[in-house]
Amino acid sequence: MITLYDLAAEESVKCWSPNPWKARYILNYKKLPYRTVYVDFENVNTVIKEAGFTSSRPNPDGTPAYTVPSIIDDSTGALVTDSYKIAEYLDKQYPDTPKAFPPGTEALQAAFYKQWNTRTADILLFPILVTSVPRILTKESSLEYYYRTRNSWFGKPLDQVRPQGEDFEKLWKQLTAFFDELDGWYAKSSGQFMIGETPSFADFTVAGMVKALRIVRGADSEDWQKFKELNNGRWAKLEQALEKYASVEN
């Protein structure tokens, strides 16, 4: 059995963060048995450290960071943190399952992932998603921890991080330009996914962010209503195409 560590939110939200979504998609895609341990924000460092993981990176303040998604594979004893490394591990350890990185696409996937992380951080992840997470948190301890740590990260109150007015319009133009470019990459594919009719890590990465935007901002939000229409609805359609691998019952 594999144990997946994911971030907790309000009771009605089973999975919401883009990085755990990548790992969950891949576990479901491979049909590997697993269970989920949901961890509150304020407990992540303690729970992941006590489970035996090593720090994956430093926090902005220099202290060791322990992150999700993380998995423990009981069949091998392996402890793996980071969605990309989890995908690599599962491909190698379970070679008879569908590949997150189909043979011959590894370099393409790595190049895409680097671009994705670099380009989406400042136009989507931080200003739109990170600033909206309190919407789906109900525990006072989680909210207090989240606001305190993010205020420190940004050097100002979290409520002031999301651009307003003309600044947000500029941000949205940058976001639209990037997804226009991404749409051009997908348009060169012979199928609905990045490399044809077979989903891969790149698709799970994009769909995980799309799903996070819909859940965190809310399906009725102006942000989601605008985003889902981008590029003739390609990204909302991609999320729907991968819904068969989005089970949160484990």
MODELLER restraints for C-alpha pairs under 7 A, 6 or more apart:
rsr = mdl.restraints
at = mdl.atoms
rsr.add(forms.Gaussian(group=physical.xy_distance, feature=features.Distance(at['CA:1:A'], at['CA:33:A']), mean=5.78, stdev=0.5))
rsr.add(forms.Gaussian(group=physical.xy_distance, feature=features.Distance(at['CA:1:A'], at['CA:34:A']), mean=5.38, stdev=0.5))
rsr.add(forms.Gaussian(group=physical.xy_distance, feature=features.Distance(at['CA:1:A'], at['CA:73:A']), mean=6.30, stdev=0.5))
rsr.add(forms.Gaussian(group=physical.xy_distance, feature=features.Distance(at['CA:1:A'], at['CA:74:A']), mean=5.54, stdev=0.5))
rsr.add(forms.Gaussian(group=physical.xy_distance, feature=features.Distance(at['CA:1:A'], at['CA:75:A']), mean=6.77, stdev=0.5))
rsr.add(forms.Gaussian(group=physical.xy_distance, feature=features.Distance(at['CA:2:A'], at['CA:33:A']), mean=6.46, stdev=0.5))
rsr.add(forms.Gaussian(group=physical.xy_distance, feature=features.Distance(at['CA:2:A'], at['CA:34:A']), mean=4.41, stdev=0.5))
rsr.add(forms.Gaussian(group=physical.xy_distance, feature=features.Distance(at['CA:2:A'], at['CA:35:A']), mean=6.38, stdev=0.5))
rsr.add(forms.Gaussian(group=physical.xy_distance, feature=features.Distance(at['CA:2:A'], at['CA:71:A']), mean=6.62, stdev=0.5))
rsr.add(forms.Gaussian(group=physical.xy_distance, feature=features.Distance(at['CA:2:A'], at['CA:72:A']), mean=5.62, stdev=0.5))
rsr.add(forms.Gaussian(group=physical.xy_distance, feature=features.Distance(at['CA:2:A'], at['CA:73:A']), mean=4.47, stdev=0.5))
rsr.add(forms.Gaussian(group=physical.xy_distance, feature=features.Distance(at['CA:2:A'], at['CA:74:A']), mean=5.99, stdev=0.5))
rsr.add(forms.Gaussian(group=physical.xy_distance, feature=features.Distance(at['CA:3:A'], at['CA:34:A']), mean=5.54, stdev=0.5))
rsr.add(forms.Gaussian(group=physical.xy_distance, feature=features.Distance(at['CA:3:A'], at['CA:35:A']), mean=5.02, stdev=0.5))
rsr.add(forms.Gaussian(group=physical.xy_distance, feature=features.Distance(at['CA:3:A'], at['CA:36:A']), mean=5.81, stdev=0.5))
rsr.add(forms.Gaussian(group=physical.xy_distance, feature=features.Distance(at['CA:3:A'], at['CA:37:A']), mean=7.00, stdev=0.5))
rsr.add(forms.Gaussian(group=physical.xy_distance, feature=features.Distance(at['CA:3:A'], at['CA:71:A']), mean=5.35, stdev=0.5))
rsr.add(forms.Gaussian(group=physical.xy_distance, feature=features.Distance(at['CA:3:A'], at['CA:72:A']), mean=5.14, stdev=0.5))
rsr.add(forms.Gaussian(group=physical.xy_distance, feature=features.Distance(at['CA:3:A'], at['CA:73:A']), mean=6.54, stdev=0.5))
rsr.add(forms.Gaussian(group=physical.xy_distance, feature=features.Distance(at['CA:4:A'], at['CA:34:A']), mean=6.86, stdev=0.5))
rsr.add(forms.Gaussian(group=physical.xy_distance, feature=features.Distance(at['CA:4:A'], at['CA:35:A']), mean=6.09, stdev=0.5))
rsr.add(forms.Gaussian(group=physical.xy_distance, feature=features.Distance(at['CA:4:A'], at['CA:36:A']), mean=4.76, stdev=0.5))
rsr.add(forms.Gaussian(group=physical.xy_distance, feature=features.Distance(at['CA:4:A'], at['CA:37:A']), mean=6.11, stdev=0.5))
rsr.add(forms.Gaussian(group=physical.xy_distance, feature=features.Distance(at['CA:4:A'], at['CA:69:A']), mean=6.78, stdev=0.5))
rsr.add(forms.Gaussian(group=physical.xy_distance, feature=features.Distance(at['CA:4:A'], at['CA:70:A']), mean=5.97, stdev=0.5))
rsr.add(forms.Gaussian(group=physical.xy_distance, feature=features.Distance(at['CA:4:A'], at['CA:71:A']), mean=4.65, stdev=0.5))
rsr.add(forms.Gaussian(group=physical.xy_distance, feature=features.Distance(at['CA:4:A'], at['CA:72:A']), mean=6.89, stdev=0.5))
rsr.add(forms.Gaussian(group=physical.xy_distance, feature=features.Distance(at['CA:5:A'], at['CA:36:A']), mean=5.87, stdev=0.5))
rsr.add(forms.Gaussian(group=physical.xy_distance, feature=features.Distance(at['CA:5:A'], at['CA:37:A']), mean=4.90, stdev=0.5))
rsr.add(forms.Gaussian(group=physical.xy_distance, feature=features.Distance(at['CA:5:A'], at['CA:38:A']), mean=5.98, stdev=0.5))
rsr.add(forms.Gaussian(group=physical.xy_distance, feature=features.Distance(at['CA:5:A'], at['CA:39:A']), mean=6.93, stdev=0.5))
rsr.add(forms.Gaussian(group=physical.xy_distance, feature=features.Distance(at['CA:5:A'], at['CA:68:A']), mean=5.97, stdev=0.5))
rsr.add(forms.Gaussian(group=physical.xy_distance, feature=features.Distance(at['CA:5:A'], at['CA:69:A']), mean=5.49, stdev=0.5))
rsr.add(forms.Gaussian(group=physical.xy_distance, feature=features.Distance(at['CA:5:A'], at['CA:70:A']), mean=5.27, stdev=0.5))
rsr.add(forms.Gaussian(group=physical.xy_distance, feature=features.Distance(at['CA:5:A'], at['CA:71:A']), mean=6.17, stdev=0.5))
rsr.add(forms.Gaussian(group=physical.xy_distance, feature=features.Distance(at['CA:6:A'], at['CA:20:A']), mean=5.94, stdev=0.5))
rsr.add(forms.Gaussian(group=physical.xy_distance, feature=features.Distance(at['CA:6:A'], at['CA:36:A']), mean=6.77, stdev=0.5))
rsr.add(forms.Gaussian(group=physical.xy_distance, feature=features.Distance(at['CA:6:A'], at['CA:37:A']), mean=6.16, stdev=0.5))
rsr.add(forms.Gaussian(group=physical.xy_distance, feature=features.Distance(at['CA:6:A'], at['CA:38:A']), mean=4.88, stdev=0.5))
rsr.add(forms.Gaussian(group=physical.xy_distance, feature=features.Distance(at['CA:6:A'], at['CA:39:A']), mean=6.12, stdev=0.5))
rsr.add(forms.Gaussian(group=physical.xy_distance, feature=features.Distance(at['CA:6:A'], at['CA:68:A']), mean=5.80, stdev=0.5))
rsr.add(forms.Gaussian(group=physical.xy_distance, feature=features.Distance(at['CA:6:A'], at['CA:69:A']), mean=5.60, stdev=0.5))
rsr.add(forms.Gaussian(group=physical.xy_distance, feature=features.Distance(at['CA:7:A'], at['CA:38:A']), mean=5.32, stdev=0.5))
rsr.add(forms.Gaussian(group=physical.xy_distance, feature=features.Distance(at['CA:7:A'], at['CA:39:A']), mean=5.06, stdev=0.5))
rsr.add(forms.Gaussian(group=physical.xy_distance, feature=features.Distance(at['CA:7:A'], at['CA:40:A']), mean=6.05, stdev=0.5))
rsr.add(forms.Gaussian(group=physical.xy_distance, feature=features.Distance(at['CA:7:A'], at['CA:41:A']), mean=6.74, stdev=0.5))
rsr.add(forms.Gaussian(group=physical.xy_distance, feature=features.Distance(at['CA:8:A'], at['CA:38:A']), mean=4.86, stdev=0.5))
rsr.add(forms.Gaussian(group=physical.xy_distance, feature=features.Distance(at['CA:8:A'], at['CA:39:A']), mean=5.13, stdev=0.5))
rsr.add(forms.Gaussian(group=physical.xy_distance, feature=features.Distance(at['CA:8:A'], at['CA:40:A']), mean=4.98, stdev=0.5))
rsr.add(forms.Gaussian(group=physical.xy_distance, feature=features.Distance(at['CA:9:A'], at['CA:136:A']), mean=5.76, stdev=0.5))
rsr.add(forms.Gaussian(group=physical.xy_distance, feature=features.Distance(at['CA:9:A'], at['CA:137:A']), mean=5.01, stdev=0.5))
rsr.add(forms.Gaussian(group=physical.xy_distance, feature=features.Distance(at['CA:10:A'], at['CA:136:A']), mean=5.58, stdev=0.5))
rsr.add(forms.Gaussian(group=physical.xy_distance, feature=features.Distance(at['CA:10:A'], at['CA:137:A']), mean=5.29, stdev=0.5))
rsr.add(forms.Gaussian(group=physical.xy_distance, feature=features.Distance(at['CA:10:A'], at['CA:138:A']), mean=5.51, stdev=0.5))
rsr.add(forms.Gaussian(group=physical.xy_distance, feature=features.Distance(at['CA:14:A'], at['CA:248:A']), mean=6.35, stdev=0.5))
rsr.add(forms.Gaussian(group=physical.xy_distance, feature=features.Distance(at['CA:15:A'], at['CA:21:A']), mean=6.90, stdev=0.5))
rsr.add(forms.Gaussian(group=physical.xy_distance, feature=features.Distance(at['CA:15:A'], at['CA:248:A']), mean=6.92, stdev=0.5))
rsr.add(forms.Gaussian(group=physical.xy_distance, feature=features.Distance(at['CA:16:A'], at['CA:212:A']), mean=5.16, stdev=0.5))
rsr.add(forms.Gaussian(group=physical.xy_distance, feature=features.Distance(at['CA:16:A'], at['CA:215:A']), mean=6.27, stdev=0.5))
rsr.add(forms.Gaussian(group=physical.xy_distance, feature=features.Distance(at['CA:16:A'], at['CA:216:A']), mean=6.94, stdev=0.5))
rsr.add(forms.Gaussian(group=physical.xy_distance, feature=features.Distance(at['CA:17:A'], at['CA:212:A']), mean=5.61, stdev=0.5))
rsr.add(forms.Gaussian(group=physical.xy_distance, feature=features.Distance(at['CA:18:A'], at['CA:208:A']), mean=4.57, stdev=0.5))
rsr.add(forms.Gaussian(group=physical.xy_distance, feature=features.Distance(at['CA:18:A'], at['CA:209:A']), mean=4.81, stdev=0.5))
rsr.add(forms.Gaussian(group=physical.xy_distance, feature=features.Distance(at['CA:18:A'], at['CA:212:A']), mean=5.50, stdev=0.5))
rsr.add(forms.Gaussian(group=physical.xy_distance, feature=features.Distance(at['CA:19:A'], at['CA:69:A']), mean=6.44, stdev=0.5))
rsr.add(forms.Gaussian(group=physical.xy_distance, feature=features.Distance(at['CA:19:A'], at['CA:83:A']), mean=6.15, stdev=0.5))
rsr.add(forms.Gaussian(group=physical.xy_distance, feature=features.Distance(at['CA:19:A'], at['CA:208:A']), mean=6.98, stdev=0.5))
rsr.add(forms.Gaussian(group=physical.xy_distance, feature=features.Distance(at['CA:20:A'], at['CA:68:A']), mean=6.60, stdev=0.5))
rsr.add(forms.Gaussian(group=physical.xy_distance, feature=features.Distance(at['CA:20:A'], at['CA:69:A']), mean=4.81, stdev=0.5))
rsr.add(forms.Gaussian(group=physical.xy_distance, feature=features.Distance(at['CA:20:A'], at['CA:83:A']), mean=6.96, stdev=0.5))
rsr.add(forms.Gaussian(group=physical.xy_distance, feature=features.Distance(at['CA:21:A'], at['CA:208:A']), mean=5.14, stdev=0.5))
rsr.add(forms.Gaussian(group=physical.xy_distance, feature=features.Distance(at['CA:22:A'], at['CA:83:A']), mean=6.24, stdev=0.5))
rsr.add(forms.Gaussian(group=physical.xy_distance, feature=features.Distance(at['CA:22:A'], at['CA:204:A']), mean=5.40, stdev=0.5))
rsr.add(forms.Gaussian(group=physical.xy_distance, feature=features.Distance(at['CA:22:A'], at['CA:205:A']), mean=5.75, stdev=0.5))
rsr.add(forms.Gaussian(group=physical.xy_distance, feature=features.Distance(at['CA:22:A'], at['CA:208:A']), mean=5.84, stdev=0.5))
rsr.add(forms.Gaussian(group=physical.xy_distance, feature=features.Distance(at['CA:23:A'], at['CA:69:A']), mean=6.84, stdev=0.5))
rsr.add(forms.Gaussian(group=physical.xy_distance, feature=features.Distance(at['CA:23:A'], at['CA:83:A']), mean=5.49, stdev=0.5))
rsr.add(forms.Gaussian(group=physical.xy_distance, feature=features.Distance(at['CA:23:A'], at['CA:86:A']), mean=6.82, stdev=0.5))
rsr.add(forms.Gaussian(group=physical.xy_distance, feature=features.Distance(at['CA:23:A'], at['CA:87:A']), mean=6.92, stdev=0.5))
rsr.add(forms.Gaussian(group=physical.xy_distance, feature=features.Distance(at['CA:25:A'], at['CA:204:A']), mean=6.47, stdev=0.5))
rsr.add(forms.Gaussian(group=physical.xy_distance, feature=features.Distance(at['CA:25:A'], at['CA:245:A']), mean=5.30, stdev=0.5))
rsr.add(forms.Gaussian(group=physical.xy_distance, feature=features.Distance(at['CA:25:A'], at['CA:246:A']), mean=5.68, stdev=0.5))
rsr.add(forms.Gaussian(group=physical.xy_distance, feature=features.Distance(at['CA:26:A'], at['CA:87:A']), mean=6.96, stdev=0.5))
rsr.add(forms.Gaussian(group=physical.xy_distance, feature=features.Distance(at['CA:26:A'], at['CA:100:A']), mean=6.68, stdev=0.5))
rsr.add(forms.Gaussian(group=physical.xy_distance, feature=features.Distance(at['CA:28:A'], at['CA:245:A']), mean=5.15, stdev=0.5))
rsr.add(forms.Gaussian(group=physical.xy_distance, feature=features.Distance(at['CA:29:A'], at['CA:98:A']), mean=7.00, stdev=0.5))
rsr.add(forms.Gaussian(group=physical.xy_distance, feature=features.Distance(at['CA:29:A'], at['CA:245:A']), mean=5.50, stdev=0.5))
rsr.add(forms.Gaussian(group=physical.xy_distance, feature=features.Distance(at['CA:30:A'], at['CA:97:A']), mean=5.24, stdev=0.5))
rsr.add(forms.Gaussian(group=physical.xy_distance, feature=features.Distance(at['CA:30:A'], at['CA:98:A']), mean=5.58, stdev=0.5))
rsr.add(forms.Gaussian(group=physical.xy_distance, feature=features.Distance(at['CA:34:A'], at['CA:250:A']), mean=6.26, stdev=0.5))
rsr.add(forms.Gaussian(group=physical.xy_distance, feature=features.Distance(at['CA:35:A'], at['CA:250:A']), mean=4.90, stdev=0.5))
rsr.add(forms.Gaussian(group=physical.xy_distance, feature=features.Distance(at['CA:36:A'], at['CA:250:A']), mean=5.96, stdev=0.5))
rsr.add(forms.Gaussian(group=physical.xy_distance, feature=features.Distance(at['CA:40:A'], at['CA:142:A']), mean=6.40, stdev=0.5))
rsr.add(forms.Gaussian(group=physical.xy_distance, feature=features.Distance(at['CA:41:A'], at['CA:142:A']), mean=5.63, stdev=0.5))
rsr.add(forms.Gaussian(group=physical.xy_distance, feature=features.Distance(at['CA:41:A'], at['CA:146:A']), mean=6.99, stdev=0.5))
rsr.add(forms.Gaussian(group=physical.xy_distance, feature=features.Distance(at['CA:42:A'], at['CA:142:A']), mean=5.70, stdev=0.5))
rsr.add(forms.Gaussian(group=physical.xy_distance, feature=features.Distance(at['CA:42:A'], at['CA:145:A']), mean=5.74, stdev=0.5))
rsr.add(forms.Gaussian(group=physical.xy_distance, feature=features.Distance(at['CA:44:A'], at['CA:66:A']), mean=6.66, stdev=0.5))
rsr.add(forms.Gaussian(group=physical.xy_distance, feature=features.Distance(at['CA:44:A'], at['CA:67:A']), mean=6.71, stdev=0.5))
rsr.add(forms.Gaussian(group=physical.xy_distance, feature=features.Distance(at['CA:45:A'], at['CA:65:A']), mean=6.56, stdev=0.5))
rsr.add(forms.Gaussian(group=physical.xy_distance, feature=features.Distance(at['CA:45:A'], at['CA:66:A']), mean=4.92, stdev=0.5))
rsr.add(forms.Gaussian(group=physical.xy_distance, feature=features.Distance(at['CA:48:A'], at['CA:66:A']), mean=5.98, stdev=0.5))
rsr.add(forms.Gaussian(group=physical.xy_distance, feature=features.Distance(at['CA:49:A'], at['CA:66:A']), mean=6.55, stdev=0.5))
rsr.add(forms.Gaussian(group=physical.xy_distance, feature=features.Distance(at['CA:53:A'], at['CA:79:A']), mean=6.35, stdev=0.5))
rsr.add(forms.Gaussian(group=physical.xy_distance, feature=features.Distance(at['CA:55:A'], at['CA:64:A']), mean=5.58, stdev=0.5))
rsr.add(forms.Gaussian(group=physical.xy_distance, feature=features.Distance(at['CA:55:A'], at['CA:65:A']), mean=5.31, stdev=0.5))
rsr.add(forms.Gaussian(group=physical.xy_distance, feature=features.Distance(at['CA:55:A'], at['CA:66:A']), mean=4.99, stdev=0.5))
rsr.add(forms.Gaussian(group=physical.xy_distance, feature=features.Distance(at['CA:56:A'], at['CA:65:A']), mean=6.23, stdev=0.5))
rsr.add(forms.Gaussian(group=physical.xy_distance, feature=features.Distance(at['CA:56:A'], at['CA:66:A']), mean=6.08, stdev=0.5))
rsr.add(forms.Gaussian(group=physical.xy_distance, feature=features.Distance(at['CA:56:A'], at['CA:67:A']), mean=6.98, stdev=0.5))
rsr.add(forms.Gaussian(group=physical.xy_distance, feature=features.Distance(at['CA:56:A'], at['CA:81:A']), mean=6.97, stdev=0.5))
rsr.add(forms.Gaussian(group=physical.xy_distance, feature=features.Distance(at['CA:57:A'], at['CA:64:A']), mean=6.33, stdev=0.5))
rsr.add(forms.Gaussian(group=physical.xy_distance, feature=features.Distance(at['CA:57:A'], at['CA:65:A']), mean=5.48, stdev=0.5))
rsr.add(forms.Gaussian(group=physical.xy_distance, feature=features.Distance(at['CA:58:A'], at['CA:64:A']), mean=4.59, stdev=0.5))
rsr.add(forms.Gaussian(group=physical.xy_distance, feature=features.Distance(at['CA:58:A'], at['CA:65:A']), mean=5.09, stdev=0.5))
rsr.add(forms.Gaussian(group=physical.xy_distance, feature=features.Distance(at['CA:59:A'], at['CA:65:A']), mean=5.26, stdev=0.5))
rsr.add(forms.Gaussian(group=physical.xy_distance, feature=features.Distance(at['CA:60:A'], at['CA:153:A']), mean=6.38, stdev=0.5))
rsr.add(forms.Gaussian(group=physical.xy_distance, feature=features.Distance(at['CA:68:A'], at['CA:81:A']), mean=6.75, stdev=0.5))
rsr.add(forms.Gaussian(group=physical.xy_distance, feature=features.Distance(at['CA:68:A'], at['CA:82:A']), mean=6.88, stdev=0.5))
rsr.add(forms.Gaussian(group=physical.xy_distance, feature=features.Distance(at['CA:69:A'], at['CA:81:A']), mean=6.14, stdev=0.5))
rsr.add(forms.Gaussian(group=physical.xy_distance, feature=features.Distance(at['CA:69:A'], at['CA:82:A']), mean=5.91, stdev=0.5))
rsr.add(forms.Gaussian(group=physical.xy_distance, feature=features.Distance(at['CA:69:A'], at['CA:83:A']), mean=6.20, stdev=0.5))
rsr.add(forms.Gaussian(group=physical.xy_distance, feature=features.Distance(at['CA:70:A'], at['CA:80:A']), mean=5.61, stdev=0.5))
rsr.add(forms.Gaussian(group=physical.xy_distance, feature=features.Distance(at['CA:70:A'], at['CA:81:A']), mean=4.22, stdev=0.5))
rsr.add(forms.Gaussian(group=physical.xy_distance, feature=features.Distance(at['CA:70:A'], at['CA:82:A']), mean=6.34, stdev=0.5))
rsr.add(forms.Gaussian(group=physical.xy_distance, feature=features.Distance(at['CA:71:A'], at['CA:79:A']), mean=5.79, stdev=0.5))
rsr.add(forms.Gaussian(group=physical.xy_distance, feature=features.Distance(at['CA:71:A'], at['CA:80:A']), mean=5.36, stdev=0.5))
rsr.add(forms.Gaussian(group=physical.xy_distance, feature=features.Distance(at['CA:71:A'], at['CA:81:A']), mean=6.49, stdev=0.5))
rsr.add(forms.Gaussian(group=physical.xy_distance, feature=features.Distance(at['CA:72:A'], at['CA:78:A']), mean=5.74, stdev=0.5))
rsr.add(forms.Gaussian(group=physical.xy_distance, feature=features.Distance(at['CA:72:A'], at['CA:79:A']), mean=4.65, stdev=0.5))
rsr.add(forms.Gaussian(group=physical.xy_distance, feature=features.Distance(at['CA:72:A'], at['CA:80:A']), mean=6.62, stdev=0.5))
rsr.add(forms.Gaussian(group=physical.xy_distance, feature=features.Distance(at['CA:73:A'], at['CA:79:A']), mean=6.65, stdev=0.5))
rsr.add(forms.Gaussian(group=physical.xy_distance, feature=features.Distance(at['CA:80:A'], at['CA:86:A']), mean=5.89, stdev=0.5))
rsr.add(forms.Gaussian(group=physical.xy_distance, feature=features.Distance(at['CA:87:A'], at['CA:100:A']), mean=6.17, stdev=0.5))
rsr.add(forms.Gaussian(group=physical.xy_distance, feature=features.Distance(at['CA:91:A'], at['CA:99:A']), mean=5.70, stdev=0.5))
rsr.add(forms.Gaussian(group=physical.xy_distance, feature=features.Distance(at['CA:91:A'], at['CA:100:A']), mean=6.55, stdev=0.5))
rsr.add(forms.Gaussian(group=physical.xy_distance, feature=features.Distance(at['CA:100:A'], at['CA:200:A']), mean=4.76, stdev=0.5))
rsr.add(forms.Gaussian(group=physical.xy_distance, feature=features.Distance(at['CA:100:A'], at['CA:201:A']), mean=4.96, stdev=0.5))
rsr.add(forms.Gaussian(group=physical.xy_distance, feature=features.Distance(at['CA:101:A'], at['CA:200:A']), mean=5.98, stdev=0.5))
rsr.add(forms.Gaussian(group=physical.xy_distance, feature=features.Distance(at['CA:101:A'], at['CA:201:A']), mean=6.20, stdev=0.5))
rsr.add(forms.Gaussian(group=physical.xy_distance, feature=features.Distance(at['CA:109:A'], at['CA:202:A']), mean=6.21, stdev=0.5))
rsr.add(forms.Gaussian(group=physical.xy_distance, feature=features.Distance(at['CA:113:A'], at['CA:202:A']), mean=6.95, stdev=0.5))
rsr.add(forms.Gaussian(group=physical.xy_distance, feature=features.Distance(at['CA:123:A'], at['CA:171:A']), mean=6.12, stdev=0.5))
rsr.add(forms.Gaussian(group=physical.xy_distance, feature=features.Distance(at['CA:123:A'], at['CA:174:A']), mean=6.77, stdev=0.5))
rsr.add(forms.Gaussian(group=physical.xy_distance, feature=features.Distance(at['CA:123:A'], at['CA:175:A']), mean=5.62, stdev=0.5))
rsr.add(forms.Gaussian(group=physical.xy_distance, feature=features.Distance(at['CA:127:A'], at['CA:161:A']), mean=6.25, stdev=0.5))
rsr.add(forms.Gaussian(group=physical.xy_distance, feature=features.Distance(at['CA:127:A'], at['CA:162:A']), mean=4.79, stdev=0.5))
rsr.add(forms.Gaussian(group=physical.xy_distance, feature=features.Distance(at['CA:128:A'], at['CA:162:A']), mean=6.41, stdev=0.5))
rsr.add(forms.Gaussian(group=physical.xy_distance, feature=features.Distance(at['CA:129:A'], at['CA:213:A']), mean=6.49, stdev=0.5))
rsr.add(forms.Gaussian(group=physical.xy_distance, feature=features.Distance(at['CA:129:A'], at['CA:216:A']), mean=6.71, stdev=0.5))
rsr.add(forms.Gaussian(group=physical.xy_distance, feature=features.Distance(at['CA:131:A'], at['CA:158:A']), mean=6.19, stdev=0.5))
rsr.add(forms.Gaussian(group=physical.xy_distance, feature=features.Distance(at['CA:131:A'], at['CA:159:A']), mean=6.93, stdev=0.5))
rsr.add(forms.Gaussian(group=physical.xy_distance, feature=features.Distance(at['CA:131:A'], at['CA:161:A']), mean=6.86, stdev=0.5))
rsr.add(forms.Gaussian(group=physical.xy_distance, feature=features.Distance(at['CA:131:A'], at['CA:162:A']), mean=6.44, stdev=0.5))
rsr.add(forms.Gaussian(group=physical.xy_distance, feature=features.Distance(at['CA:132:A'], at['CA:216:A']), mean=6.28, stdev=0.5))
rsr.add(forms.Gaussian(group=physical.xy_distance, feature=features.Distance(at['CA:132:A'], at['CA:217:A']), mean=6.31, stdev=0.5))
rsr.add(forms.Gaussian(group=physical.xy_distance, feature=features.Distance(at['CA:133:A'], at['CA:216:A']), mean=6.02, stdev=0.5))
rsr.add(forms.Gaussian(group=physical.xy_distance, feature=features.Distance(at['CA:134:A'], at['CA:143:A']), mean=6.39, stdev=0.5))
rsr.add(forms.Gaussian(group=physical.xy_distance, feature=features.Distance(at['CA:135:A'], at['CA:216:A']), mean=6.92, stdev=0.5))
rsr.add(forms.Gaussian(group=physical.xy_distance, feature=features.Distance(at['CA:136:A'], at['CA:216:A']), mean=6.60, stdev=0.5))
rsr.add(forms.Gaussian(group=physical.xy_distance, feature=features.Distance(at['CA:137:A'], at['CA:143:A']), mean=6.37, stdev=0.5))
rsr.add(forms.Gaussian(group=physical.xy_distance, feature=features.Distance(at['CA:147:A'], at['CA:158:A']), mean=6.60, stdev=0.5))
rsr.add(forms.Gaussian(group=physical.xy_distance, feature=features.Distance(at['CA:150:A'], at['CA:158:A']), mean=6.29, stdev=0.5))
rsr.add(forms.Gaussian(group=physical.xy_distance, feature=features.Distance(at['CA:151:A'], at['CA:157:A']), mean=4.82, stdev=0.5))
rsr.add(forms.Gaussian(group=physical.xy_distance, feature=features.Distance(at['CA:151:A'], at['CA:158:A']), mean=5.29, stdev=0.5))
rsr.add(forms.Gaussian(group=physical.xy_distance, feature=features.Distance(at['CA:180:A'], at['CA:231:A']), mean=6.74, stdev=0.5))
rsr.add(forms.Gaussian(group=physical.xy_distance, feature=features.Distance(at['CA:183:A'], at['CA:231:A']), mean=6.72, stdev=0.5))
rsr.add(forms.Gaussian(group=physical.xy_distance, feature=features.Distance(at['CA:186:A'], at['CA:193:A']), mean=6.90, stdev=0.5))
rsr.add(forms.Gaussian(group=physical.xy_distance, feature=features.Distance(at['CA:186:A'], at['CA:194:A']), mean=5.47, stdev=0.5))
rsr.add(forms.Gaussian(group=physical.xy_distance, feature=features.Distance(at['CA:189:A'], at['CA:195:A']), mean=5.76, stdev=0.5))
rsr.add(forms.Gaussian(group=physical.xy_distance, feature=features.Distance(at['CA:189:A'], at['CA:196:A']), mean=5.37, stdev=0.5))
rsr.add(forms.Gaussian(group=physical.xy_distance, feature=features.Distance(at['CA:190:A'], at['CA:196:A']), mean=4.73, stdev=0.5))
rsr.add(forms.Gaussian(group=physical.xy_distance, feature=features.Distance(at['CA:191:A'], at['CA:197:A']), mean=4.73, stdev=0.5))
rsr.add(forms.Gaussian(group=physical.xy_distance, feature=features.Distance(at['CA:193:A'], at['CA:199:A']), mean=5.67, stdev=0.5))
rsr.add(forms.Gaussian(group=physical.xy_distance, feature=features.Distance(at['CA:193:A'], at['CA:203:A']), mean=6.42, stdev=0.5))
rsr.add(forms.Gaussian(group=physical.xy_distance, feature=features.Distance(at['CA:194:A'], at['CA:202:A']), mean=6.83, stdev=0.5))
rsr.add(forms.Gaussian(group=physical.xy_distance, feature=features.Distance(at['CA:194:A'], at['CA:203:A']), mean=6.39, stdev=0.5))
rsr.add(forms.Gaussian(group=physical.xy_distance, feature=features.Distance(at['CA:207:A'], at['CA:238:A']), mean=6.40, stdev=0.5))
rsr.add(forms.Gaussian(group=physical.xy_distance, feature=features.Distance(at['CA:207:A'], at['CA:239:A']), mean=5.01, stdev=0.5))
rsr.add(forms.Gaussian(group=physical.xy_distance, feature=features.Distance(at['CA:210:A'], at['CA:235:A']), mean=6.85, stdev=0.5))
rsr.add(forms.Gaussian(group=physical.xy_distance, feature=features.Distance(at['CA:210:A'], at['CA:239:A']), mean=6.83, stdev=0.5))
rsr.add(forms.Gaussian(group=physical.xy_distance, feature=features.Distance(at['CA:211:A'], at['CA:239:A']), mean=6.73, stdev=0.5))
rsr.add(forms.Gaussian(group=physical.xy_distance, feature=features.Distance(at['CA:213:A'], at['CA:224:A']), mean=6.85, stdev=0.5))
rsr.add(forms.Gaussian(group=physical.xy_distance, feature=features.Distance(at['CA:214:A'], at['CA:224:A']), mean=5.81, stdev=0.5))
rsr.add(forms.Gaussian(group=physical.xy_distance, feature=features.Distance(at['CA:217:A'], at['CA:224:A']), mean=6.85, stdev=0.5))
rsr.add(forms.Gaussian(group=physical.xy_distance, feature=features.Distance(at['CA:218:A'], at['CA:224:A']), mean=6.96, stdev=0.5))
rsr.add(forms.Gaussian(group=physical.xy_distance, feature=features.Distance(at['CA:228:A'], at['CA:235:A']), mean=6.56, stdev=0.5))
rsr.add(forms.Gaussian(group=physical.xy_distance, feature=features.Distance(at['CA:228:A'], at['CA:236:A']), mean=5.34, stdev=0.5))
